[in-house]
């Protein structure tokens, strides 16, 4: 149920955030942002701006926006922390819990793959919604007590241009030791 709520929040962000303009840039390039949730974005080097998460979107821990909108849509990246993971014993089990929800919400899974980042399990899922013309990359980082989900969303036709920035933020992710 929490996953379905998360995906609904994701859809809500994709339809409501375009009118919001970014006003506060991420600090100078090459910075690190430490989260009280037990992770950090280390040596972050992005042209995207950090914005406060919308108060109405519960569970979104951090939000980054592209510097400008393209065709009326401003690409964004959200970081969500999920502490309700006790049912999942592994990252694959955690991801599998909500993989079927994509189709229910009109998304086609383009690909998914488990990988390791800094020796820790991670999972990437790419999905696309032909009706809304949105493309999404979600990257999940998992520990037994929590998961961190980084979601990048943009228009289908602009996604390949915003993907390198999404990947830069994602590659900067590390669990605090």
C-alpha positions, 0 to 999 in steps of 0.5 A, a space after each residue: 500500500 505504501 508503494 502504491 501511495 509513493 507511485 501516486 505521489 510520483 504521478 502527482 509530482 509529474 503533473 503539478 511541478 511544472 509551474 514551480 520555478 527553481 530559486 535556490 541552487 545547489 551549493 558550489 559544485 563538488 559539495 557533499 550533502 549529509 542527510 540525517 537519514 544515514 546517507 550522503 550525496 558525496 562530491 555532488 557535481 550537478 547543475 540542478 537546483 535543490 528545492 524544498 520538497 512540497 509539503 503536500 508530498 509526504 515522504 519526499 526527503 530531497 528534491 532537485 530540479 533542472 535549471 529550466 523547463 523544456 516544453 513546459 516541464 521541468 525535469 526533477 529528481 526526488 529522494 525518498 526514504 522508506 523505513 517500512 521495509 521489514 517485510 523485505 529480506 533483500 533489495 530484490 524482494 523489496 523491489 518486487 513488492 511494487 514492480 507490478 504497480 507500474 503497469 497498474 499506473 500506466 507505466 511500461 517497464 523498459 528495463 531493470 537491473 541489480 547492481 552494487 555501488 560502493 559494495 552495497 546492493 542497489 537496483 535500477 528500474 526504467 519505466 515509461 508512460 506513453 499516455 503522459 509522455 513521461 519517462 522515469 528512472 528509479 534507483 533503490 538503495 537498500 539496507 535491512 532497516 530502510 530503503 532510499 529511492 531516487 527518482 528522476 522524471 522528465 518528458 520522454 523526448 528530453 529524458 536522454 538529456 536529463 539522464 546524465 544529471 540524474 546519474 551524477 546525483 545517483 552516483 554520489 549516493 553513499 550510506 554513512 559508515 
